[in-house]
Amino acid sequence: MHWRDGGKSDIRRTVMQRRSGRMVIALVPVFAAMIIASCGNENTIGPVIATLVLQSGTGQTAPAGSTLPVPFTVRAQDQANQPVSGVTVLWEVTSGGGSVSPTQSITGSDGLASTTLRLGSAAGSNTVTATFSGGQPVVFSATALPLSGPGGTSPNVNYASVSAGGRSSCGVTTSNVLFCWGYNGEGQLGIGAAPLGSGTVYAYPQPSAATGTLTFRETVAALYHACGITLSGVGYCWGVNHDGRLGTGNVAPPATAPVQVVTPTSFQSISVGGVHTCGVSVSNRVFCWGYARDGELGSGKLAPIVDSLGNVTAPAPDYLAIPTEADSGGTLGLRYKAVAAGGVHTCAITTASFGSVAFCWGDNQYGQLGNGSFGVSSSFFTPNAVARDDIQFAAITAGFTHTCGIDTSGIPYCWGGNDSGQLGTGTSGDMSGTPTAVSGGLTFTTISAGKSHTCAVTGSGAVYCWGGNAYGQLGDGTTSNRTAPVLVSGALHFKGVAAGDRHTCAVTTDNLAYCWGDNQYGQLGDGSTNRRTAPAKVLSQP
């Protein structure tokens, strides 16, 4: 078969057919495409008018200047709605000032052709037109959101602290106002009901729905939920709640704005894990709530529901929706000064009067409890002492499958999973069931564990990171994993750092927030969805 197309709608094909030993050559004019049908042992041909129909991608909303996550796709089809291949589709930006790539594509055997739009730099409507020779155009639309802040106005704030979750980040300003940015599909930004047509991605800081009524001391973010503590010590959470992780006493639908944790106590600190939440009360007790199947709440195995006669009426629940004290039986009688909720495990540090030692509980498949054991069935449902009781810990942090801490001299230790080098011991692959010193001889004042990487701040304000780096979350300008600490680039001086799933955020000594790593959902807060391998300043700051 031969195609001849001079750019006009009158495309001619030369089709060769064989009938009874004779060759028949036919030139057939068609507008865009032609199908060849097989009838018995003869080939017959028929002209087809191909049309383009909108397949998917229109109506997206994203920050101005960012690339839309879903391509624009058209489908070329014939009169019988069957796909037509080989149709050249031209893509053109018709408003908004953005760009498309590619500008020309050819339909495949499924009749589909696609392009990706990078939105224009100004907020407003963007349109793209798909055309082909002799056919009617198809129009796609998208909305570019303003970058400087809600409604295009800049809050111009400074941050006292930040936290990095799975696909979102949050920060508390120096005036105790809560802002969050990134993905909001389950309400994890806490901004209330999303404005119509706003989409799920916010690549610049958004004020919490509680702004004006609550003042926050700190905030922590996970993949699907986040929590914070007010200046008066009251806990609030928002986001997913199907397993009670918001601590409201029920498993209601996701909360799009901060809801108060139901507890008779005030908190001095709070930590969110993959499926649960924990906090240290003002009386130095640890309370946890949420999913409980792997022992991450530390309150023992949950018992079946029984009636007054002792008959089982329901199996043991999978969760606790109200804060429950770890070691609620009181057999240990410990008091804690810090707690860290990980993927499906939890660790805490006792107060100085109890030795400043670490206890952990929950899943221990990778040795993340640090008690010298690991394995698929080695979960612990109450606090279990970390093997190195000679280490006095000043800080502790829990990642997805690993745990790290800093002793009172600033020496870092890590234990648990090490598939990406997140333990910082100079090797990767081998898990560790007991605390192992991080290589490099550095000392730190604070430390944070992410999904598969770890970051820490030195006394001079330098941030070092190690572990997985496929998205640039180590901030050293590369995407290479590191099995030992590497300096974050940029010559900035930080006072705190937060490692998330695939990104990292930190606050400088002059109260400016920076983030780096994965940015698919705008979690870096720099107004784009572009990955950063070095610190990028969060928008709406001085």
C-alpha positions in Angstrom: 0.0 0.0 0.0 1.2 3.5 -0.9 0.3 6.8 0.7 0.5 10.1 -1.1 -0.3 13.3 0.9 0.7 16.7 -0.1 -0.9 18.3 3.0 -4.4 18.5 1.4 -7.5 16.8 2.4 -7.6 14.8 -0.8 -5.4 12.0 0.2 -5.0 9.2 -2.4 -4.0 5.6 -1.7 -2.9 3.1 -4.2 -4.3 -0.3 -3.2 -3.3 -3.5 -5.0 -5.7 -6.4 -5.0 -5.3 -9.9 -6.4 -8.3 -11.5 -8.1 -8.2 -14.8 -9.9 -4.5 -14.3 -10.6 -4.9 -10.7 -11.9 -3.6 -7.6 -10.2 -6.1 -4.8 -9.9 -4.8 -1.3 -9.0 -7.2 1.3 -7.7 -6.8 4.9 -6.8 -9.4 5.9 -4.2 -9.8 9.5 -2.9 -10.5 9.8 0.8 -10.4 12.6 3.3 -8.2 11.1 6.0 -8.2 7.4 6.2 -9.4 4.2 4.6 -10.2 0.7 5.9 -9.6 -2.5 4.0 -12.1 -5.3 4.9 -11.6 -8.9 4.2 -14.5 -10.7 2.6 -13.8 -14.4 1.9 -10.7 -14.6 -0.1 -11.1 -11.2 -1.7 -10.0 -7.8 -0.4 -12.5 -5.0 -0.9 -11.9 -1.4 -0.1 -14.2 1.4 1.0 -13.6 5.1 1.6 -13.9 6.2 5.3 -14.2 9.7 6.7 -12.2 9.7 9.9 -13.3 12.1 12.7 -11.5 13.1 15.9 -13.2 12.8 19.2 -12.0 14.0 22.6 -10.8 11.0 24.6 -9.5 12.4 27.9 -7.5 15.1 29.7 -9.6 18.2 29.4 -10.7 20.3 32.4 -7.6 19.9 34.5 -6.5 22.5 37.0 -2.9 23.1 38.1 -0.5 25.9 39.0 0.5 28.3 36.3 3.7 27.3 34.6 3.4 23.6 35.6 2.9 20.6 33.4 -0.5 18.9 33.5 -0.3 15.4 35.0 -2.7 13.9 32.4 -2.1 14.2 28.7 -4.7 15.5 26.2 -5.8 12.5 24.1 -8.0 12.3 21.0 -9.3 9.2 19.2 -9.6 9.0 15.4 -12.6 6.8 14.4 -14.6 5.9 11.3 -18.3 6.0 10.7 -18.7 2.8 12.7 -16.8 4.2 15.6 -13.9 1.9 14.9 -10.3 3.3 15.5 -8.4 4.6 12.6 -4.6 4.5 12.7 -2.1 6.6 10.8 -3.9 9.9 11.1 -1.6 12.8 11.7 -2.9 15.1 14.5 -1.6 18.7 14.9 -1.6 20.2 18.4 -1.7 24.0 18.9 -2.0 26.2 22.0 -4.8 28.7 21.2 -4.9 30.6 24.4 -3.1 30.9 27.7 0.5 31.1 26.4 1.6 27.6 27.3 3.3 25.0 25.2 2.6 21.4 24.1 4.8 18.5 23.4 4.7 17.0 20.9 3.1 19.4 18.5 2.4 16.6 16.1 1.4 12.9 16.7 0.1 10.0 14.7 -2.7 7.8 15.9 -1.8 4.2 16.7 -3.7 1.0 16.2 -6.1 2.1 19.0 -6.8 5.3 17.2 -5.3 7.4 20.0 -2.9 10.3 19.8 -1.7 12.5 22.7 0.2 15.6 23.8 1.1 17.2 27.1 0.4 20.8 28.0 2.7 23.0 30.1 0.4 25.8 31.3 1.2 29.4 30.6 2.8 31.6 33.3 -0.3 33.6 34.0 -3.4 32.4 35.9 -6.5 31.8 33.8 -7.8 29.7 31.0 -5.6 27.7 28.6 -6.9 26.0 25.5 -5.3 23.6 23.0 -6.8 22.6 19.6 -6.3 19.2 17.9 -6.7 19.1 14.2 -6.1 16.9 11.2 -6.2 17.4 7.5 -9.8 17.8 6.4 -11.4 17.2 9.8 -13.1 19.2 12.4 -10.9 20.5 15.4 -11.2 19.3 18.9 -10.7 21.8 21.7 -9.2 21.0 25.2 -9.2 23.4 28.1 -7.3 23.7 31.4 -7.1 26.3 34.2 -3.9 27.8 35.5 -4.0 28.7 39.2 -2.2 31.8 40.5 1.1 31.0 42.1 1.5 33.7 44.8 -1.2 32.5 47.1 -5.0 32.1 47.5 -6.8 34.4 45.0 -3.5 35.7 43.7 -2.6 37.5 47.0 0.7 36.8 48.8 0.5 36.1 52.5 4.2 36.9 52.8 4.9 34.8 55.9 7.9 33.4 57.8 7.9 29.8 59.1 8.9 28.6 62.6 8.7 24.9 61.5 7.7 22.7 58.6 6.7 19.0 58.1 6.8 16.8 55.0 4.2 14.1 54.4 3.6 11.8 51.5 2.4 14.2 48.8 1.9 17.3 50.9 3.7 19.6 53.3 2.6 21.9 56.1 4.2 24.7 58.1 3.5 26.8 61.1 4.4 30.5 60.7 6.2 32.6 63.3 2.7 34.0 64.2 1.4 30.5 64.8 -0.8 30.3 61.6 -1.0 26.9 59.8 -0.4 26.6 56.0 -0.3 23.5 53.9 0.5 22.8 50.2 0.6 19.9 47.8 -2.0 17.1 47.2 -5.5 17.6 48.8 -7.4 14.6 47.4 -8.3 13.3 50.8 -8.4 16.7 52.6 -4.9 16.4 54.0 -4.2 20.1 53.5 -6.9 21.0 56.0 -8.1 24.0 53.9 -11.8 23.1 54.1 -14.1 22.4 51.2 -12.1 23.0 48.0 -13.3 25.8 45.8 -15.2 24.6 42.7 -12.8 23.8 39.9 -9.7 24.1 42.0 -8.6 20.5 41.5 -6.5 18.5 44.0 -3.1 20.1 43.6 -2.0 23.3 45.4 1.6 24.2 44.6 1.7 27.2 46.9 0.9 27.6 50.6 -2.8 27.5 51.5 -4.1 28.8 54.9 -5.8 26.2 57.1 -9.6 26.4 57.4 -8.9 27.0 61.1 -7.0 30.2 60.4 -8.4 33.0 62.6 -9.7 30.6 65.2 -6.7 28.4 66.1 -3.1 29.1 66.8 -0.7 26.2 66.3 2.5 25.3 67.9 3.5 22.5 65.6 2.2 20.4 62.7 3.1 17.0 61.3 2.1 15.4 58.0 1.8 11.9 56.7 0.6 10.5 53.3 -3.1 10.7 53.9 -3.6 12.7 57.1 -1.9 15.4 59.2 -2.2 16.7 62.7 -1.2 19.7 64.8 -1.1 21.0 68.3 -2.4 24.4 69.4 -0.6 26.7 71.8 -2.9 25.5 74.5 -1.9 21.8 73.8 -5.1 20.7 72.1 -4.6 18.2 69.3 -6.3 18.6 65.9 -6.1 16.3 62.9 -7.5 16.2 59.3 -7.5 14.0 56.2 -8.4 10.3 55.9 -10.2 8.7 58.9 -11.4 5.3 57.9 -9.3 3.6 60.6 -9.8 6.3 63.3 -6.4 7.9 62.9 -7.9 11.4 63.4 -8.8 10.5 67.0 -12.4 11.8 66.8 -14.0 8.8 68.3 -15.4 7.6 65.0 -14.4 6.5 61.5 -16.3 9.2 59.6 -15.4 10.3 56.1 -12.2 12.4 55.6 -12.1 15.7 57.4 -11.2 18.6 55.1 -10.6 20.9 58.0 -8.9 20.4 61.4 -11.1 18.4 63.9 -10.3 18.2 67.6 -8.8 15.0 68.9 -11.1 13.5 71.6 -9.0 13.2 74.7 -9.1 14.4 78.3 -5.4 15.4 78.1 -3.3 18.1 76.5 -0.3 17.3 74.3 3.2 18.5 74.3 4.1 16.8 71.0 2.4 14.8 68.3 3.5 12.4 65.5 1.7 10.9 62.6 2.5 7.5 61.0 1.3 5.7 58.0 -2.0 4.5 59.5 -1.9 5.9 63.1 -1.2 8.9 65.3 0.6 9.2 68.6 1.2 12.0 71.1 3.0 12.7 74.3 0.7 14.2 77.0 1.7 17.0 79.3 2.0 14.3 82.0 4.6 12.5 79.8 2.4 9.6 78.9 2.2 8.3 75.3 -1.3 8.0 73.7 -1.9 6.4 70.3 -4.9 6.0 68.0 -5.8 4.6 64.6 -5.1 1.3 63.0 -4.0 -1.4 65.5 -3.6 -4.7 63.7 0.2 -4.6 63.8 0.6 -3.4 67.4 1.5 0.2 66.4 -0.7 1.6 69.2 1.3 -0.1 72.0 -1.8 -0.8 74.1 -1.8 -4.6 73.6 -3.8 -6.9 71.4 -7.4 -5.8 71.0 -9.9 -8.3 72.4 -13.1 -9.5 70.7 -16.3 -7.9 71.7 -18.3 -9.9 74.3 -21.7 -9.6 75.9 -22.5 -9.6 79.7 -22.3 -13.4 79.6 -18.9 -13.5 78.1 -20.1 -14.6 74.6 -18.2 -13.2 71.7 -20.5 -10.9 69.7 -17.9 -9.4 67.3 -14.3 -10.0 66.4 -11.5 -7.8 67.7 -11.6 -4.4 66.0 -8.8 -3.3 63.7 -8.5 0.2 65.1 -9.1 2.5 68.1 -10.6 5.8 67.2 -9.9 7.4 70.6 -6.4 8.0 72.0 -5.4 5.1 74.2 -2.3 5.0 76.4 0.5 2.8 75.2 1.2 0.2 77.9 -2.3 1.0 79.2 -2.0 -1.9 81.6 0.6 0.1 83.4 3.0 -2.9 83.8 6.0 -0.7 82.9 4.9 2.5 84.4 7.2 4.5 82.1 7.1 8.2 81.3 8.2 9.6 77.9 9.6 12.8 76.6 9.2 12.1 72.8 7.4 9.8 70.4 7.7 9.0 66.7 5.1 7.2 64.6 6.4 5.3 61.6 4.9 3.2 58.8 3.3 0.6 61.1 5.5 1.0 64.2 6.1 3.5 66.9 9.1 4.4 69.1 9.5 6.7 72.1 12.2 8.0 74.5 11.7 7.8 78.2 12.2 10.9 80.4 15.6 11.4 82.1 14.3 9.9 85.3 13.7 6.7 83.4 17.1 6.7 81.7 16.4 8.5 78.3 16.3 5.1 76.7 14.3 4.0 73.6 11.2 1.8 73.5 9.5 0.6 70.4 6.4 -1.4 69.4 4.4 -2.5 66.4 5.6 -4.3 63.2 9.2 -5.5 63.3 9.6 -7.2 60.0 12.7 -5.2 59.1 14.1 -4.8 62.6 12.8 -1.3 63.1 12.0 -1.9 66.7 15.7 -2.3 67.5 15.3 -5.1 69.9 17.7 -7.5 68.1 15.0 -9.4 66.2 13.1 -9.1 62.9 10.8 -11.2 60.8 7.4 -11.3 59.2 5.6 -12.4 62.4 7.6 -10.5 65.0 5.2 -7.7 65.9 5.2 -6.4 69.5 1.9 -5.0 70.9 3.4 -3.2 73.9 6.5 -1.1 74.4 9.7 -3.2 74.0 13.1 -2.0 75.0 15.6 -1.1 72.2 18.6 -3.4 72.6 21.2 -0.6 73.2 20.1 0.5 76.7 23.5 2.1 77.1 22.5 4.8 74.7 20.8 7.8 76.2 18.7 9.3 73.4 17.9 13.0 73.0 15.7 12.6 69.8 14.1 9.8 67.9 12.4 9.6 64.5 10.6 6.7 62.7 10.5 6.2 58.9 8.5 3.6 56.9 10.6 0.6 57.9 13.5 2.2 59.8 14.2 4.2 62.9 16.9 6.7 63.8 17.8 8.6 67.0 20.4 11.0 68.3 22.1 10.4 71.7 22.7 13.2 74.2 26.1 13.8 72.6 24.6 14.3 69.1 25.8 11.0 67.7 23.2 9.5 65.2 22.1 5.9 65.3 19.8 4.0 62.9 18.2 0.6 62.7 15.7 -1.4 60.6 15.3 -1.6 56.8 18.2 -0.4 54.7 17.2 -1.2 51.1 18.3 2.3 49.9 21.0 3.1 52.4 18.7 4.9 54.8 20.6 3.7 57.9 23.6 5.7 56.7 26.1 3.0 57.7 28.0 3.0 54.4 26.2 0.0 52.9 22.7 -0.9 51.7 20.6 -4.0 51.6 21.4 -5.5 55.0 18.8 -4.6 57.6 19.9 -4.0 61.2 18.0 -5.2 64.3 19.9 -3.0 66.7 21.0 0.6 66.7 24.1 1.2 64.5 26.1 4.4 64.4 25.8 6.4 61.2 29.1 6.7 59.4 31.0 9.9 58.8 31.6 11.0 62.4 29.1 13.9 62.3 27.0 15.1 65.2 23.5 16.5 64.9 20.9 18.4 66.9 17.8 17.1 65.2 17.0 14.2 62.8 14.1 13.1 60.6 13.4 9.8 58.8 11.3 9.6 55.6 10.1 6.6 53.7 13.5 5.5 52.5 15.8 8.4 53.4 17.0 10.3 56.5 18.1 13.9 57.1 19.6 15.6 60.1 20.9 19.1 61.1 24.3 19.8 62.5 25.0 22.4 65.3 26.2 24.8 62.6 23.0 24.6 60.6 24.1 22.3 57.8 21.7 19.6 56.7 23.0 16.2 55.7 20.9 13.5 54.1 21.3 9.8 53.2 19.4 6.9 51.6 17.0 6.8 48.6 17.4 9.7 46.2 15.5 8.8 43.0 13.5 12.0 43.2 16.3 14.3 44.5 15.1 14.1 48.1 18.6 14.2 49.5 19.1 17.7 48.0 22.7 17.2 46.9 21.9 18.0 43.2 21.8 14.4 42.1 19.4 11.5 42.0 21.9 8.9 43.2 21.3 6.9 46.4 23.7 7.6 49.2 24.7 5.1 51.9 26.4 7.8 54.0 25.5 11.4 54.9 25.9 14.0 52.1 25.7 17.7 52.4 22.5 19.4 51.1 23.6 22.0 48.5 22.9 25.7 48.7 25.0 26.9 51.6 21.9 27.6 53.6 21.8 27.5 57.4 18.9 25.5 58.8 17.4 24.9 62.3 15.0 22.1 61.4 14.4 19.4 58.8 11.5 17.1 57.9 11.9 14.1 55.6 8.7 12.9 53.8 8.0 10.0 51.5 9.9 11.3 48.5 10.7 14.9 49.4 12.2 17.0 52.2 11.5 20.4 53.7 13.5 22.5 56.1 13.4 25.9 57.8 16.4 28.2 57.9 17.7 30.1 60.9 16.0 33.2 59.5 12.6 31.4 59.3 12.4 30.7 55.6 11.0 27.4 54.3 12.7 25.4 51.5 11.8 22.0 50.0 13.3 19.6 47.5 12.7 16.2 45.9 9.5 14.9 44.3 7.1 17.6 43.3 4.4 15.8 41.2 1.7 17.1 43.5 3.2 20.6 44.3 4.4 19.4 47.7 7.5 21.6 47.4 5.3 24.7 47.4 7.4 26.6 44.8 4.5 27.1 42.4 5.4 24.3 40.1 5.2 20.5 39.8 8.8 20.2 38.7 11.2 17.9 40.6 14.0 19.7 42.5 17.3 18.1 43.4 18.4 21.1 45.5 16.5 23.3 48.0 13.8 25.5 46.4 12.2 28.3 48.3 8.6 27.9 49.2 6.4 30.7 47.7 4.8 33.6 49.6 7.8 34.4 51.8 9.8 37.6 52.1 
